Amino acid sequence: MTSHDELELYKALVEDMPALICRFSPDGTLTYVNKAYREFFSPNGEPMVGCNFFAFIPESEHEQVKSRYLSLNLKTPCITYEHRVISPSGTTEWQEWTDRAIFDDDGHIVEYQSIGNNISKRKTAEAELRRSEERYRHFFERNISASYITRPDGSILACNEAFVKLFGFRSVQEALNANIQTIYSDVQDRSRFLGLLQKEKHLTSYESRFRRLDGQIVDVIENVSGAFDEAGKLASIFGFMVNITERKSFENQFHQAQKMEAIGCLAGGIAHDFNNLLMCIQGNAAVMRYSEGVSGAHQELLQSILRSVANGATLTKQLLGFARRGKYEFIPLDLNSVVRRTGGLFGKTNRSVVMNLKLDENLLPVEADEGQLEQVLLNLYVNSLHAMPKGGNLYLETRNVVWEEKDKKSSGVGPGKYAEVTVADEGIGIGDDILPRIFDPFFTTKEPGKGTGLGLASAYGIIKNHSGVIKVSSKEGEGTTVRIYLPVTDKPIPQKAAEADEFKFPATAKTGAREKHKITVLVIDDDPGVLETVTRMLTQKGFKVLAAMSGKNALELYLTAKDRIEVIILDMIMPEMGGFEAFNKIRQINPEAKFVLSSGYSISEEVVHLLSIGGVEFLQKPYRPDEILRKIIKVRSI
């Protein structure tokens, strides 16, 4: 093949190449263009040789393009660069050019040969990729959730400010230098997490527990995706975390409240039934004790039984307090006087404890049952005494507090004014593993026989029953602080009347005997044992007793003997027709009917309502013969 033939072959090859090919002089004048070049820059077929290609380049890029190809020399004969061009339609597109300098025999540049490709689509894709990366970076860094990328070994490749703040790092760089495995609360959690992610590939709403750098536990929920290598092995982890520590705390409080309500319901039912049993034991023992022919030795045995019943009644009272079954006598009270009295009494009887009182003299009154609050405070004092076996200081403080709606999460109470009572000791404290269980009934850390485990349980129920909150904070070795919040009242504190007996017995036993024989009593109780016991107690005292085991039977009996029945002893808790309904039906028959209401529970709201009507007294089981006798005589005098 001749040189001419080779040249023609070369021209044909260059002419038909899809790349844009041209030659140009140092000033940019085109000396040769191939078909692809012409079709792009001159689709109308106008001649291009002799034209200057700078006409197709935006003026702002002229100097940059010129400096590129003019920089070529024998050592660096080629250069590749990108620049924009103006198409015949007027649009701006991107092209990539590789320029090669052509030298004469003396090494001087005579012209340049250039090969170009349209890279507009690539540049558009690159720009979109940059925008996408920027959007992702912006989302990643400013996301309110804690975002991170880690390797399976725990090394942190990337994280945002929310991640830094969540775990207490000082900066992003400090977090990147850390290993996420070291901040898991339990190292085994990380292993379980990695195993599940390897299996599932993606995890949604996965809950984990971490420990911040300051030692605080953090509960999180996260969405996680894994990236895997060609072998299917986990290579990196992308996750977004949300702090749910507060939510978990509320959930735990809610579950604890549900548990306490369930236990309270059970405890209340047990206490009610147990009080009925105690009623039978106490009543029959009392009847036997006052019967003729009972020896002194037997008298002592019976008295021992009665003392045991009294102890049992105290336990059921605590159970009922925990169960929040019913109301006691709620009146406006000065909490300071209750704290002074109970604190003074406790300090006198326990010399190893130094009582420190700091009472707000302007403390607002609360509406409460004085006896129950005394029980709560004394229980707390006793717990503090046991926590300070060698003695120590016990601090009692009262003050007014105002909680707003925004404080509800921290205080646990609704907005309003409250009286706060604080009982703080310097004892051994309570461990984190025990603290959540301190209000559980029968839970105690004391030795067997040293405590019932009902003190704090009943305190919890009593304060809840007063629409208040009891909160406990403690650390081992640093003592325990109990705070009680009770809503204040605008009602004035009533003046206390001089203490007196509920009634005065008749002047002589003879008069009393004649009085008793005139009284016919209707006893209504669904428990056969209680009914029989009360009947026996009253019969021994000389009363005439009519007995009914249901509200329906009582109505039938009352209709036949209403002119003789002077007092009705009515159990409030009965199946079918309860005490409240039986009361109303009998009052419809006789609006002046006299009642002594009775229950194994404490005073309920229904009983409080009936007591306000008049001609009504209340007596909680178990009761002694002298107690029911007092109530009968009192209600007859109304």
Backbone hydrogen bonds, N-H to C=O, Kabsch-Sander energy under -0.5 kcal/mol:
donor,donor_aa,acceptor,acceptor_aa,energy
6,E,2,T,-2.4
7,L,3,S,-2.3
8,E,4,H,-2.3
9,L,5,D,-2.5
10,Y,6,E,-2.4
11,K,7,L,-2.6
12,A,8,E,-2.6
13,L,9,L,-2.4
14,V,10,Y,-2.8
15,E,11,K,-2.7
16,D,12,A,-1.8
17,M,13,L,-0.6
17,M,14,V,-0.8
20,L,116,G,-2.7
21,I,19,A,-0.6
22,C,114,S,-2.4
23,R,32,Y,-2.6
24,F,112,Y,-2.3
25,S,29,T,-2.5
28,G,25,S,-2.7
30,L,51,C,-3.5
31,T,23,R,-3.4
32,Y,23,R,-1.5
34,N,21,I,-2.2
35,K,15,E,-0.8
38,R,34,N,-2.3
39,E,35,K,-2.8
40,F,36,A,-1.5
41,F,37,Y,-2.6
42,S,38,R,-3.2
45,G,42,S,-2.2
50,G,30,L,-2.6
51,C,48,M,-2.5
53,F,28,G,-2.3
53,F,51,C,-0.5
55,A,52,N,-2.0
56,F,53,F,-2.1
57,I,54,F,-1.2
61,E,58,P,-2.2
62,H,59,E,-1.5
65,V,61,E,-2.3
66,K,62,H,-2.6
67,S,63,E,-2.5
68,R,64,Q,-1.2
69,Y,65,V,-1.7
70,L,66,K,-2.2
71,S,67,S,-0.7
71,S,68,R,-0.8
72,L,69,Y,-1.2
73,N,76,T,-1.7
79,I,99,D,-1.7
81,Y,97,W,-2.4
83,H,95,Q,-2.2
85,V,93,E,-3.0
86,I,56,F,-3.5
87,S,85,V,-0.6
87,S,91,T,-2.9
90,G,87,S,-2.3
93,E,85,V,-2.6
93,E,91,T,-0.5
95,Q,83,H,-2.4
96,E,117,N,-2.7
97,W,81,Y,-2.8
98,T,115,I,-2.4
99,D,79,I,-2.7
99,D,97,W,-0.6
100,R,113,Q,-2.8
101,A,77,P,-2.3
102,I,111,E,-2.9
103,F,101,A,-0.5
104,D,108,H,-2.5
107,G,104,D,-1.8
110,V,102,I,-3.1
111,E,102,I,-1.2
112,Y,24,F,-2.8
113,Q,100,R,-2.7
114,S,22,C,-3.0
115,I,98,T,-1.9
116,G,20,L,-3.6
117,N,96,E,-2.0
119,I,94,W,-2.1
119,I,117,N,-0.6
120,S,94,W,-0.7
123,K,119,I,-2.9
124,T,120,S,-2.6
125,A,121,K,-2.4
126,E,122,R,-2.8
127,A,123,K,-2.6
128,E,124,T,-2.4
129,L,125,A,-2.6
130,R,126,E,-2.6
131,R,127,A,-2.5
132,S,128,E,-2.8
133,E,129,L,-2.9
134,E,130,R,-2.7
135,R,131,R,-2.9
136,Y,132,S,-2.8
137,R,133,E,-3.1
138,H,134,E,-3.0
139,F,135,R,-2.9
140,F,136,Y,-3.6
141,E,137,R,-3.0
142,R,138,H,-2.2
143,N,139,F,-1.0
146,A,241,M,-2.5
147,S,145,S,-0.9
148,Y,239,G,-2.2
149,I,158,A,-2.5
150,T,237,I,-2.2
151,R,155,S,-2.2
154,G,151,R,-2.1
156,I,178,A,-1.0
157,L,149,I,-2.7
157,L,155,S,-0.6
158,A,149,I,-1.7
160,N,147,S,-1.5
161,E,141,E,-0.8
164,V,160,N,-1.8
165,K,161,E,-2.8
166,L,162,A,-2.5
167,F,163,F,-1.8
168,G,164,V,-0.7
168,G,165,K,-0.5
169,F,164,V,-1.9
175,A,171,S,-1.7
176,L,172,V,-2.5
177,N,173,Q,-1.4
178,A,175,A,-1.3
180,I,154,G,-2.7
182,T,179,N,-1.7
183,I,180,I,-1.2
184,Y,181,Q,-0.9
185,S,209,R,-2.2
186,D,209,R,-0.5
189,D,186,D,-1.7
190,R,186,D,-0.7
190,R,187,V,-0.8
191,S,187,V,-1.1
192,R,188,Q,-2.3
193,F,189,D,-2.4
194,L,190,R,-2.6
195,G,191,S,-2.3
196,L,192,R,-2.2
197,L,193,F,-2.4
198,Q,194,L,-2.4
199,K,195,G,-1.4
200,E,196,L,-3.3
201,K,197,L,-2.6
202,H,200,E,-1.3
203,L,224,V,-2.8
206,Y,222,E,-2.7
208,S,220,V,-2.2
210,F,218,V,-3.0
211,R,183,I,-3.2
212,R,216,Q,-3.1
213,L,167,F,-2.0
215,G,212,R,-1.8
218,V,210,F,-2.9
220,V,208,S,-2.7
221,I,242,V,-2.1
222,E,206,Y,-2.6
223,N,240,F,-1.9
224,V,203,L,-3.0
225,S,238,F,-2.8
226,G,201,K,-2.1
227,A,236,S,-2.9
229,D,233,K,-2.5
232,G,229,D,-2.2
235,A,227,A,-3.8
236,S,227,A,-1.6
237,I,150,T,-3.0
238,F,225,S,-3.0
239,G,148,Y,-2.4
240,F,223,N,-1.9
241,M,146,A,-2.7
242,V,221,I,-2.1
244,I,219,D,-2.8
244,I,242,V,-0.5
245,T,219,D,-0.6
248,K,244,I,-3.0
249,S,245,T,-2.1
250,F,246,E,-2.3
251,E,247,R,-2.7
252,N,248,K,-2.8
253,Q,249,S,-2.4
254,F,250,F,-2.8
255,H,251,E,-3.1
256,Q,252,N,-2.7
257,A,253,Q,-2.7
258,Q,254,F,-2.7
259,K,255,H,-2.7
260,M,256,Q,-2.8
261,E,257,A,-2.6
262,A,258,Q,-2.6
263,I,259,K,-3.0
264,G,260,M,-2.8
265,C,261,E,-2.6
266,L,262,A,-2.2
267,A,263,I,-3.4
268,G,264,G,-2.8
269,G,265,C,-2.1
270,I,266,L,-2.5
271,A,267,A,-2.8
272,H,268,G,-2.4
273,D,269,G,-2.3
274,F,270,I,-2.8
275,N,271,A,-2.4
276,N,272,H,-1.5
277,L,273,D,-1.8
278,L,274,F,-2.8
279,M,275,N,-2.3
280,C,276,N,-1.8
281,I,277,L,-2.4
282,Q,278,L,-3.4
283,G,279,M,-2.7
284,N,280,C,-2.3
285,A,281,I,-2.2
286,A,282,Q,-2.5
287,V,283,G,-2.4
288,M,284,N,-2.5
289,R,285,A,-2.3
290,Y,286,A,-1.9
291,S,288,M,-1.1
294,V,291,S,-0.9
295,S,293,G,-0.5
299,Q,295,S,-2.2
300,E,296,G,-2.0
301,L,297,A,-1.8
302,L,298,H,-2.8
303,Q,299,Q,-2.5
304,S,300,E,-2.1
305,I,301,L,-2.0
306,L,302,L,-2.3
307,R,303,Q,-2.1
308,S,304,S,-2.1
309,V,305,I,-2.3
310,A,306,L,-2.1
311,N,307,R,-2.1
312,G,308,S,-2.5
313,A,309,V,-2.6
314,T,310,A,-1.7
315,L,311,N,-1.8
316,T,312,G,-2.3
317,K,313,A,-2.0
318,Q,314,T,-1.8
319,L,315,L,-2.3
320,L,316,T,-2.7
321,G,317,K,-2.0
322,F,318,Q,-2.5
323,A,319,L,-2.7
324,R,320,L,-0.8
324,R,321,G,-0.6
325,R,320,L,-1.7
326,G,324,R,-1.3
327,K,603,I,-3.7
330,F,328,Y,-1.1
331,I,329,E,-0.7
331,I,368,A,-2.4
333,L,366,V,-3.5
335,L,333,L,-0.8
337,S,334,D,-0.6
338,V,334,D,-1.3
339,V,335,L,-2.7
340,R,336,N,-3.0
341,R,337,S,-2.4
342,T,338,V,-2.5
343,G,339,V,-2.7
344,G,340,R,-2.8
345,L,341,R,-2.3
346,F,342,T,-2.5
347,G,343,G,-2.6
348,K,344,G,-1.9
349,T,345,L,-1.6
350,N,346,F,-1.1
353,V,350,N,-1.7
354,V,352,S,-0.5
354,V,392,G,-2.7
355,M,353,V,-0.6
356,N,394,L,-2.9
357,L,355,M,-0.5
358,K,396,L,-2.7
361,E,359,L,-0.7
363,L,360,D,-1.8
366,V,333,L,-1.8
367,E,487,P,-0.7
368,A,331,I,-2.4
368,A,366,V,-0.7
370,E,368,A,-0.7
373,L,369,D,-2.1
374,E,370,E,-2.3
375,Q,371,G,-2.0
376,V,372,Q,-2.3
377,L,373,L,-2.6
378,L,374,E,-2.7
379,N,375,Q,-2.1
380,L,376,V,-2.0
381,Y,377,L,-2.6
382,V,378,L,-2.5
383,N,379,N,-2.1
384,S,380,L,-2.2
385,L,381,Y,-2.5
386,H,382,V,-2.4
387,A,383,N,-1.4
388,M,384,S,-0.7
388,M,385,L,-1.0
391,G,388,M,-2.5
392,G,352,S,-1.7
394,L,354,V,-2.8
395,Y,424,A,-3.2
396,L,356,N,-3.4
396,L,394,L,-0.5
397,E,422,T,-2.1
398,T,358,K,-1.8
399,R,420,E,-1.6
401,V,418,Y,-2.8
403,W,416,G,-2.7
407,D,404,E,-1.5
408,K,405,E,-1.5
411,S,407,D,-2.9
412,G,408,K,-2.3
416,G,403,W,-2.8
418,Y,401,V,-3.0
419,A,486,L,-3.0
420,E,399,R,-3.2
420,E,418,Y,-0.5
421,V,484,I,-2.4
422,T,397,E,-3.0
423,V,482,V,-2.7
424,A,395,Y,-2.4
425,D,480,T,-2.4
426,E,393,N,-0.7
428,I,387,A,-1.3
434,I,431,G,-1.0
435,L,431,G,-2.4
437,R,434,I,-2.3
438,I,435,L,-1.2
440,D,437,R,-1.9
442,F,453,G,-1.6
443,F,440,D,-1.7
443,F,453,G,-0.8
444,T,442,F,-0.6
450,K,447,E,-2.5
458,S,454,L,-3.0
459,A,455,G,-1.8
460,Y,456,L,-2.7
461,G,457,A,-2.1
462,I,458,S,-2.7
463,I,459,A,-2.5
464,K,460,Y,-2.3
465,N,461,G,-2.2
466,H,462,I,-0.9
466,H,463,I,-0.7
467,S,464,K,-1.9
468,G,463,I,-2.5
469,V,485,Y,-1.8
471,K,483,R,-2.8
473,S,481,T,-2.5
475,K,479,G,-1.4
477,G,428,I,-3.4
478,E,475,K,-2.5
479,G,427,G,-0.8
481,T,473,S,-2.9
482,V,423,V,-2.8
483,R,471,K,-2.9
484,I,421,V,-2.6
485,Y,469,V,-2.8
486,L,419,A,-2.2
488,V,417,K,-1.7
489,T,365,P,-2.4
505,F,503,F,-0.5
512,G,508,T,-2.8
513,A,509,A,-2.8
514,R,510,K,-2.4
515,E,511,T,-2.5
516,K,512,G,-2.4
517,H,513,A,-2.0
518,K,514,R,-0.6
518,K,515,E,-0.9
519,I,516,K,-1.8
520,T,518,K,-0.5
520,T,564,R,-0.5
521,V,544,K,-3.5
522,L,567,V,-2.4
523,V,521,V,-0.6
523,V,546,L,-3.2
524,I,522,L,-0.5
524,I,569,I,-3.2
525,D,523,V,-0.5
525,D,548,A,-2.0
531,L,527,D,-2.8
532,E,528,P,-2.6
533,T,529,G,-2.4
534,V,530,V,-3.0
535,T,531,L,-2.1
536,R,532,E,-2.2
537,M,533,T,-2.6
538,L,534,V,-2.6
539,T,535,T,-2.4
540,Q,536,R,-2.0
541,K,537,M,-1.1
542,G,539,T,-1.5
543,F,538,L,-2.6
544,K,519,I,-2.2
545,V,543,F,-0.5
546,L,521,V,-2.9
548,A,523,V,-2.5
551,G,577,M,-0.6
554,A,550,S,-2.2
555,L,551,G,-2.0
556,E,552,K,-1.9
557,L,553,N,-2.5
558,Y,554,A,-3.0
559,L,555,L,-2.3
560,T,556,E,-1.1
561,A,557,L,-1.2
562,K,558,Y,-1.0
564,R,561,A,-1.3
565,I,561,A,-1.9
566,E,520,T,-2.5
567,V,520,T,-1.4
568,I,594,K,-2.1
569,I,522,L,-2.8
570,L,568,I,-0.8
570,L,596,V,-1.8
571,D,524,I,-2.2
571,D,569,I,-0.5
572,M,598,S,-2.7
574,M,572,M,-0.8
577,M,575,P,-0.8
578,G,576,E,-0.9
579,G,572,M,-1.7
582,A,578,G,-2.3
583,F,579,G,-2.7
584,N,580,F,-2.0
585,K,581,E,-2.3
586,I,582,A,-2.3
587,R,583,F,-2.6
588,Q,584,N,-1.6
589,I,585,K,-1.3
590,N,586,I,-3.0
593,A,590,N,-2.0
594,K,566,E,-0.5
595,F,615,G,-2.2
596,V,568,I,-2.9
597,L,595,F,-0.5
597,L,617,E,-3.3
598,S,570,L,-2.8
599,S,619,L,-1.0
602,S,325,R,-0.9
608,V,604,S,-2.5
609,H,605,E,-2.1
610,L,606,E,-2.3
611,L,607,V,-2.9
612,S,608,V,-1.3
613,I,609,H,-0.6
613,I,610,L,-1.0
614,G,610,L,-0.9
617,E,595,F,-1.9
619,L,597,L,-2.5
621,K,599,S,-2.4
628,I,624,R,-2.0
629,L,625,P,-2.1
630,R,626,D,-2.1
631,K,627,E,-2.1
632,I,628,I,-2.3
633,I,629,L,-2.3
634,K,630,R,-2.5
635,V,631,K,-2.7
636,R,632,I,-1.7
637,S,633,I,-1.0
638,I,634,K,-0.5
638,I,635,V,-0.7
